[in-house]
Amino acid sequence: MSEKVFAAEMDELKDAGVKVVKGEGHAIAVIYQDDGVYAVDNRCPHLGFPLHMGSTCDGILTCHWHHARFDIKSGGTLDPWADDIPTYPVEISENKVYVNLSPHLQQSMEQLRGRLREGLEQNISLVIAKAVTGLIEAGEPPAKIARIGVEFGTKHRRNGWRSGLTILTAMTNILPYLDKKGRILALYQGLVHVARESAGMGTRFLLQPLPVSDKKYRPSVSQLAKWYRNIVEVRDVQGAERVLLTAIEAGASKEQLADMMMTAVTDHFYMNVGHTLDFHNKAFEVLNHIGEDKKAYVLTSVLPELAGASRSEESNSWQTPVNLVKPLQEAFEQLEDYDPASAEEQETELDEKKLVDQLLSDSPVDTIQLMMEALNEGMSPVRLAQLVSLAGAERVARFHVQNEFRDWITVLHTFTHAHAVHEALRRSVTLELIRGVFHSAMSIYLDRFLNTPSARRPPPTGEAEAAKPEELLELLDRQQQTDAAAKWVMEYLHAGGDKEALFNTLGHALLREDAEFHSFQMYEAGIVEHKHWEQEESPLAEWAKETHIIAVTRYLAAHAPTSRELPHTAKIAMRLHQGEKLFEDN
């Protein structure tokens, strides 16, 4: 039997109109209205304002703060930005009013999923925050929550994949490095950006694949790949979609689809300042979380951007004063004779640190030649991509605050493009995709002036004890702490501080801000690349791991603090879920 508590004498309740009693962890408002007695959670489900201070008329309870309205009997809200109020059974015996402390209805997992969809549809961040909090606390696998956001974002943004879905995917990737609060904030941030970006953008309807259901007349995957490449070349998005859907229906594997799509992307140099390849990579990554049954909507969502994506070989900076296009084209001709299968992650005599230093030099032709030499000597394309990504991270780590603030994004674009190429090659190695490694390398060269002067790596002082990671958050409560934060991290690492705790703290440093798109990219790419280097022990690996942490720290520090409005909404949702009093007097 559920516990019940005495609320008031019936006559007393009639005179007062409302009484507040203590429930399990929070207050319950007992209301007399039109000869009936009703009991509801005293916290307005919108933001927690005490409902006993509201008013009831004609069966509608109105909160006086934001005027949310509720059916006093069912607790249902008339306003989509609020939630239903939990209601409680009332018993009247011998003129005494009792309240049963078990609500009429407990919110089910399916109701929370539905509420999340409504929050996405209505673009209401508080509703999204409450749904994510409720689902995580109820034990819903995070991938299922992300799947709801991906389903919505790939259908309800006519212009397809953009930053919102990239943020959601990146945050889903880094969930293992965050505590529970961090996981809630990560999913919430990703989902809110998907909702904002999709608002008013219209529904995207899929075309039909080619009518070749008869396998006898169906084009081969290789033929479809050739068609796709030629169609993307002339920016025909609709034609590309039909061919891609036909390949999916024909049973093409994820690797075959990736090869087909990435070939078309790397036919041109550093498309759309790296975003095109990064978005393609993230689309394939998210399928690992949500399942391949959604690949038709997910993979076709990256196509609309191809219609207007910039192609860097057409830009002045890639042709003058140094022509980067010609030596790259010559290298790609040599690649045609290269067999990727011949490389087996074997050790080579090539000095890898020397290669990274060359990537950071001002001699792009020599860089291309050294990269080709590395491949020909047996270095795997995956390893080469990892080293190029490291050089890209070093550009961020060395970025001097004397530069224009907006140029942080320039070095960020290069690093995240290099990271995306690395991740894509880890899935599948093709000659065409290897070209992307060279594109990243030339972008690193073009960013060289952003390391002039170069921010110096702070030397550790060798303090005996590691500081607490929370101290970094206190440091980032102030502006212009970029170099101070890098120094703090170096001290922490060399004092033997717990890296997992640091990753979690850096995650919270990001997620407590109204962060812009690129900060999410920086955190995820830096942590993932660091994890790859943790698989080996060498002086280069130690330097690389340090580089990625410094790069992430400096980038986040440069972009903090903000007004923190978005995470404040999530904080309210979490406090409401925990039963806290936000505005009630004790």
C-alpha positions in Angstrom: 0.0 0.0 0.0 1.3 3.5 -0.8 1.8 5.9 2.0 -0.7 8.7 2.5 -0.5 11.9 4.4 -3.0 14.1 6.1 -3.5 17.4 4.2 -6.2 19.4 6.0 -9.7 19.4 7.4 -12.2 19.8 4.6 -13.6 23.0 6.0 -10.1 24.4 6.5 -9.2 23.6 2.8 -12.4 25.2 1.5 -11.6 28.4 3.3 -7.9 28.4 2.3 -8.4 27.2 -1.3 -5.0 25.5 -1.2 -2.7 23.8 1.3 0.8 22.5 0.8 1.9 19.2 2.2 5.2 17.4 2.2 5.6 14.6 -0.3 8.5 12.3 -1.0 11.3 14.8 -1.5 9.1 17.7 -2.6 5.9 19.6 -1.8 2.4 18.7 -3.0 -0.3 21.4 -3.6 -3.8 20.3 -2.4 -6.4 22.5 -4.1 -10.1 22.9 -3.5 -12.0 23.9 -6.7 -15.7 23.6 -7.7 -16.5 21.2 -4.8 -13.6 19.0 -5.8 -10.2 18.4 -4.2 -7.1 17.8 -6.3 -3.5 17.3 -5.6 -0.5 18.1 -7.8 3.2 18.4 -7.6 3.7 21.9 -6.2 6.6 22.6 -8.6 5.5 24.0 -12.0 7.0 21.5 -14.5 8.2 24.4 -16.6 10.8 26.0 -14.2 9.7 24.9 -10.8 7.8 27.9 -9.6 5.5 27.0 -6.6 2.0 26.3 -8.0 0.2 27.1 -4.7 0.9 30.7 -5.6 -1.0 30.2 -8.9 -4.7 30.4 -9.5 -7.4 28.0 -10.5 -10.5 28.8 -12.5 -12.9 26.6 -14.4 -10.7 23.6 -13.9 -7.5 25.3 -15.2 -4.5 25.8 -12.9 -2.3 28.7 -14.1 1.2 29.3 -12.9 1.7 33.0 -12.4 5.3 33.1 -13.5 5.2 32.2 -17.2 1.4 31.5 -17.3 1.7 27.8 -18.1 -1.8 26.3 -17.9 -2.8 22.8 -16.6 -5.9 20.7 -16.4 -6.3 20.4 -12.7 -7.7 16.8 -13.0 -5.3 15.1 -15.4 -2.3 17.4 -14.9 -2.0 17.8 -18.7 -0.6 21.1 -20.0 -2.1 23.3 -22.6 1.3 24.8 -23.5 3.8 22.8 -25.4 6.8 24.4 -23.7 5.7 23.2 -20.3 5.3 19.5 -19.2 2.4 17.7 -17.6 2.2 18.0 -13.8 2.2 14.8 -11.7 -1.2 14.4 -10.0 -1.9 12.4 -6.8 -5.0 10.5 -5.6 -7.0 12.2 -2.9 -9.1 10.5 -0.2 -11.7 12.3 2.0 -12.7 10.5 5.2 -14.7 11.9 8.1 -14.1 15.5 6.8 -10.4 14.9 6.6 -8.4 15.2 3.3 -5.5 12.7 2.7 -3.1 12.6 -0.2 -1.7 9.3 -1.6 2.1 9.9 -2.2 2.2 7.7 -5.3 1.2 9.8 -8.4 -1.5 8.6 -10.7 0.9 8.1 -13.6 4.7 7.6 -13.8 6.3 9.0 -16.9 7.2 6.0 -19.1 10.3 5.6 -21.2 8.1 5.9 -24.4 6.6 9.1 -23.1 10.0 10.5 -22.5 11.1 9.6 -26.0 7.9 11.2 -27.4 8.6 14.3 -25.3 12.1 14.5 -26.8 10.7 14.4 -30.3 8.3 17.2 -29.4 11.2 19.2 -28.0 13.0 18.8 -31.3 10.0 19.6 -33.3 9.1 22.7 -31.3 12.8 23.7 -30.8 12.3 24.0 -27.1 15.6 23.5 -25.2 14.1 23.0 -21.8 11.8 20.2 -23.0 14.9 18.6 -24.7 16.9 18.9 -21.4 14.1 17.3 -19.3 13.6 14.4 -21.7 17.3 13.7 -22.0 17.7 13.9 -18.2 14.7 11.6 -17.6 15.9 9.1 -20.2 19.5 8.9 -18.9 18.3 8.6 -15.3 15.9 5.8 -16.4 18.8 3.9 -18.0 18.1 4.5 -21.7 21.2 3.7 -23.8 22.7 7.0 -25.0 22.8 5.7 -28.6 19.0 5.4 -28.6 18.7 9.0 -27.5 21.2 10.1 -30.2 19.2 8.1 -32.8 16.1 10.2 -32.1 18.1 13.3 -32.9 19.7 11.9 -36.0 16.3 10.7 -37.3 14.9 14.1 -36.8 17.8 16.1 -38.1 18.3 14.1 -41.3 14.6 14.4 -42.2 13.7 17.9 -41.1 16.4 20.0 -42.5 15.9 20.4 -46.3 19.5 21.5 -46.8 20.8 18.4 -45.1 23.7 17.7 -42.8 25.3 20.6 -41.1 26.9 21.6 -37.8 24.1 20.4 -35.5 24.4 16.7 -36.6 28.1 17.0 -36.5 28.0 18.2 -32.9 25.6 15.4 -31.9 27.8 12.8 -33.5 31.0 14.2 -31.9 29.3 14.4 -28.5 28.1 10.8 -28.8 31.6 9.7 -29.7 33.1 11.2 -26.5 30.4 9.9 -24.0 32.8 7.2 -22.6 35.1 10.0 -21.3 32.4 11.9 -19.3 30.6 11.3 -16.1 26.8 11.0 -16.0 26.2 14.8 -15.8 28.6 15.3 -18.6 26.8 12.6 -20.7 23.5 14.4 -20.2 25.0 17.8 -21.1 26.7 16.3 -24.2 23.6 14.8 -25.6 21.5 17.8 -24.7 23.9 20.2 -26.4 24.0 18.1 -29.6 20.2 17.7 -29.7 19.6 21.4 -29.1 21.9 22.3 -32.0 20.0 19.9 -34.2 16.7 21.4 -33.2 17.9 25.0 -33.7 19.4 24.2 -37.1 16.3 22.4 -38.3 13.7 25.0 -37.1 11.8 26.3 -40.1 14.0 24.5 -42.6 11.4 22.2 -44.1 11.2 18.4 -44.5 13.6 16.6 -46.7 11.9 13.9 -48.8 14.0 11.1 -50.3 14.0 10.4 -54.0 13.5 6.9 -55.2 16.4 4.6 -56.3 16.6 3.7 -60.0 13.9 1.2 -61.0 16.2 -1.8 -61.3 14.7 -4.3 -58.8 15.5 -7.1 -61.2 19.1 -8.0 -60.3 19.8 -9.1 -63.9 19.6 -5.5 -65.0 20.9 -3.8 -61.9 24.2 -1.8 -62.4 27.2 -3.1 -60.4 28.4 -1.2 -57.4 31.5 -0.2 -59.3 29.4 1.1 -62.2 27.2 3.1 -59.7 30.4 4.5 -58.1 31.6 5.7 -61.5 28.3 7.4 -62.2 28.2 8.9 -58.7 31.7 10.4 -59.2 30.8 12.0 -62.5 27.5 13.3 -61.2 29.1 15.0 -58.1 31.7 16.5 -60.4 29.0 18.6 -62.1 27.2 19.3 -58.7 24.1 17.3 -59.6 22.8 16.6 -56.0 19.6 14.9 -57.1 21.3 12.6 -59.5 23.8 11.7 -56.9 21.0 10.9 -54.4 19.3 8.5 -56.8 22.6 6.7 -57.6 23.5 6.5 -53.9 20.1 5.1 -52.9 20.4 2.6 -55.7 23.7 1.4 -54.4 22.2 1.1 -50.9 19.3 -0.9 -52.3 21.7 -3.1 -54.3 23.3 -4.1 -51.0 26.6 -2.2 -51.2 28.6 -2.5 -48.0 29.3 0.5 -45.7 32.9 0.3 -46.9 31.9 0.4 -50.6 29.6 3.3 -49.9 32.3 5.1 -48.0 34.8 4.5 -50.9 32.3 5.8 -53.4 31.4 8.9 -51.5 34.9 9.8 -50.3 36.4 9.4 -53.8 34.0 12.1 -55.1 35.0 14.4 -52.1 38.7 14.0 -52.6 38.5 14.6 -56.3 38.8 18.2 -55.3 41.1 19.8 -52.8 40.0 20.6 -49.2 36.4 21.1 -50.1 34.5 23.8 -48.2 37.6 24.4 -45.9 37.5 20.8 -44.8 33.8 20.6 -43.7 32.7 18.4 -46.6 35.0 15.5 -45.8 34.4 16.0 -42.0 30.7 15.9 -42.5 31.0 12.7 -44.6 33.2 11.1 -42.0 30.7 12.0 -39.2 27.8 10.5 -41.1 29.6 7.2 -41.3 30.6 7.4 -37.6 27.1 8.0 -36.4 25.9 4.9 -38.2 28.1 2.9 -35.8 26.0 4.3 -32.9 22.5 4.2 -34.3 22.6 1.3 -36.7 22.8 0.9 -40.5 19.1 0.8 -41.1 19.2 4.6 -41.2 21.9 4.9 -43.7 19.6 6.0 -46.6 18.6 9.2 -44.7 21.9 9.7 -43.0 24.2 9.3 -46.1 22.0 11.3 -48.5 21.9 14.1 -45.9 25.5 15.1 -46.7 24.7 15.6 -50.4 23.0 19.0 -50.5 26.2 20.8 -49.4 28.0 19.4 -52.5 26.1 21.8 -54.7 27.9 24.9 -53.5 31.0 23.5 -51.8 34.2 25.5 -52.5 37.1 23.7 -54.2 40.4 24.9 -52.9 42.3 24.1 -56.1 40.3 27.0 -57.7 41.3 29.4 -55.0 44.1 32.0 -55.2 45.8 30.9 -52.0 46.4 27.4 -53.4 48.0 28.7 -56.6 49.9 31.9 -55.6 52.5 32.8 -54.6 53.3 29.1 -54.4 51.5 26.8 -56.8 50.4 23.9 -54.6 48.1 22.4 -57.2 50.7 21.3 -59.7 53.0 19.3 -57.3 49.9 17.7 -55.7 48.6 16.6 -59.1 52.0 15.2 -60.0 52.1 13.3 -56.7 48.6 11.9 -57.3 49.8 10.6 -60.7 52.5 8.7 -58.8 49.9 7.4 -56.4 48.3 5.5 -59.2 51.1 3.0 -59.1 51.0 2.7 -55.3 49.4 -0.4 -53.8 47.9 0.4 -50.4 47.8 -3.3 -49.5 51.6 -3.4 -49.5 51.8 -1.3 -46.4 51.2 -3.2 -43.2 51.9 -0.7 -40.4 55.5 -1.8 -40.6 58.3 0.2 -39.1 60.3 2.3 -41.6 63.7 3.9 -41.3 62.1 7.3 -41.9 62.3 9.6 -38.9 58.6 10.3 -38.1 59.5 13.4 -35.9 61.4 14.7 -38.9 58.3 14.2 -41.1 56.1 16.1 -38.6 58.7 18.9 -38.5 58.7 19.0 -42.3 54.9 19.3 -42.3 55.3 22.4 -40.1 57.9 23.9 -42.4 57.6 26.5 -45.2 58.7 24.1 -47.9 55.5 22.5 -49.3 57.1 20.7 -52.3 59.7 19.1 -50.0 56.8 18.0 -47.8 55.0 16.3 -50.6 58.1 14.5 -51.7 58.8 13.3 -48.1 55.3 12.1 -47.8 55.6 10.1 -51.0 58.9 8.7 -49.8 57.3 7.6 -46.6 54.5 5.7 -48.5 57.0 4.1 -50.9 59.2 3.0 -48.0 56.3 1.1 -46.4 54.6 3.6 -44.0 50.9 2.8 -44.0 48.5 5.6 -45.2 46.8 5.4 -41.8 50.1 6.1 -40.0 50.9 9.0 -42.4 47.4 10.4 -41.8 48.0 10.2 -38.0 51.2 12.1 -38.3 49.6 14.8 -40.5 46.8 15.1 -37.9 49.4 15.5 -35.2 51.0 18.3 -37.2 47.6 19.9 -37.5 47.1 19.7 -33.7 50.5 21.3 -33.2 49.4 24.3 -35.3 46.6 24.8 -32.7 48.9 24.2 -29.8 51.3 26.8 -31.1 48.7 29.3 -32.2 49.7 32.7 -30.8 47.1 35.0 -29.2 48.6 37.8 -31.1 46.8 36.6 -34.2 43.2 37.7 -35.0 40.8 35.8 -32.8 38.8 34.5 -35.9 42.0 32.7 -37.1 41.6 30.1 -34.4 39.0 28.6 -36.7 41.5 28.5 -39.6 43.8 26.2 -37.7 40.8 24.3 -36.3 39.5 23.6 -39.8 42.9 22.1 -40.8 43.1 19.9 -37.8 39.6 18.5 -37.9 40.0 17.8 -41.7 43.2 15.9 -41.0 41.4 14.0 -38.2 38.5 13.1 -40.4 40.9 11.8 -43.1 42.7 9.7 -40.5 39.4 8.3 -39.2 38.1 7.6 -42.7 41.4 5.7 -43.6 41.1 3.7 -40.4 37.8 2.4 -41.9 38.9 1.8 -45.5 42.1 2.6 -47.4 41.8 3.7 -51.0 44.2 5.5 -53.3 41.6 8.3 -53.7 41.2 8.9 -50.0 45.0 9.0 -49.5 44.8 12.3 -51.5 43.0 13.8 -48.5 46.1 13.3 -46.4 48.0 15.5 -48.9 45.2 18.1 -48.9 45.5 18.3 -45.1 49.3 18.7 -45.3 49.0 21.7 -47.7 46.5 23.4 -45.5 49.0 22.9 -42.6 51.6 24.7 -44.8 49.2 27.6 -45.5 48.5 28.0 -41.8 52.2 28.6 -41.0 51.9 32.3 -40.4 49.5 31.6 -37.6 52.4 30.2 -35.7 54.5 33.3 -36.3 55.3 34.1 -33.6 54.8 30.6 -32.1 53.2 30.1 -28.8 55.8 28.3 -26.7 55.0 25.0 -25.0 55.2 25.9 -21.3 57.9 24.0 -19.4 56.8 22.2 -16.3 58.2 23.3 -13.0 58.1 19.8 -11.6 55.7 20.3 -8.7 55.3 17.2 -6.6 51.5 17.0 -6.4 49.0 17.2 -9.2 46.4 19.9 -8.9 42.7 19.0 -8.8 41.1 19.1 -12.3 38.3 21.4 -10.9 40.9 24.1 -10.6 41.1 24.3 -14.4 37.4 25.2 -14.4 38.0 28.0 -12.0 40.8 29.3 -14.2 38.5 29.3 -17.2 35.9 31.4 -15.4 38.1 34.3 -16.6 38.8 35.5 -20.1 42.2 35.5 -21.8 43.6 32.5 -19.9 44.8 30.7 -23.0 48.5 30.5 -22.0 47.8 30.1 -18.3 45.5 27.1 -19.0 48.2 25.5 -21.1 50.7 26.0 -18.3 48.3 24.5 -15.8 47.8 21.4 -17.9 51.5 20.9 -18.4 52.0 21.0 -14.6 49.1 18.6 -14.1 50.4 16.1 -16.7 54.0 16.2 -15.4 52.8 15.8 -11.8 51.1 12.5 -12.8 47.6 13.8 -12.8 44.7 11.4 -13.8 44.1 11.9 -17.5 40.6 10.4 -17.4 39.6 13.0 -14.8 41.2 15.7 -17.0 39.3 14.6 -20.1 36.1 14.7 -18.1 37.0 18.2 -16.8 37.8 19.5 -20.3 34.5 18.1 -21.4 32.7 20.0 -18.7 34.7 23.1 -19.6 33.2 22.8 -23.1 29.7 21.7 -22.1 29.1 24.4 -19.5 29.5 27.1 -22.2 27.3 28.4 -25.0 30.0 26.9 -27.2 30.1 27.5 -30.9 30.4 24.6 -33.4 34.1 24.5 -33.7 34.8 24.1 -30.0 32.9 20.8 -30.1 34.9 19.6 -33.0 38.2 20.5 -31.3 37.4 18.7 -28.1 36.3 15.5 -29.8 39.0 15.3 -32.4 41.7 16.1 -29.8 40.6 13.5 -27.4 40.1 10.8 -30.0 43.6 11.4 -31.6 45.1 11.4 -28.1 43.5 8.0 -27.5 45.1 6.6 -30.7 48.5 7.7 -29.5 48.0 6.0 -26.1 48.3 2.6 -27.9 52.1 3.0 -28.2 55.1 4.0 -26.0 57.7 6.2 -27.6 59.1 9.7 -27.2 57.0 10.7 -30.2 53.9 9.3 -28.7 54.5 11.1 -25.4 55.0 14.4 -27.3 51.9 13.7 -29.4 49.7 13.0 -26.4 50.8 16.2 -24.8 50.3 18.2 -28.0 46.7 17.1 -28.3 45.8 18.0 -24.7 47.5 21.4 -25.0 45.7 22.1 -28.2 42.3 21.2 -26.8 43.0 23.2 -23.6 44.2 26.3 -25.4 41.3 26.3 -27.8 38.6 25.9 -25.1 40.3 28.5 -22.9 40.4 31.0 -25.8 36.6 30.7 -26.2 35.6 30.9 -22.6 33.7 32.1 -20.6 30.4 32.7 -22.3 27.0 33.7 -20.9 26.3 30.0 -20.3 22.6 30.3 -20.9 22.2 27.0 -22.7 23.7 24.8 -20.0 21.8 26.7 -17.4 18.6 25.4 -18.9 20.0 21.8 -18.6 20.9 22.5 -15.0 17.4 23.5 -14.2 16.1 20.3 -15.8 18.5 18.2 -13.8 17.5 19.9 -10.5 13.8 19.5 -11.2 14.4 15.8 -12.0 16.2 15.4 -8.7 13.2 16.9 -6.8 15.0 20.1 -5.7 13.2 23.2 -4.6 14.1 25.9 -7.1 11.8 28.7 -5.9 9.9 27.3 -3.0 10.4 28.6 0.6 11.4 25.9 3.1 
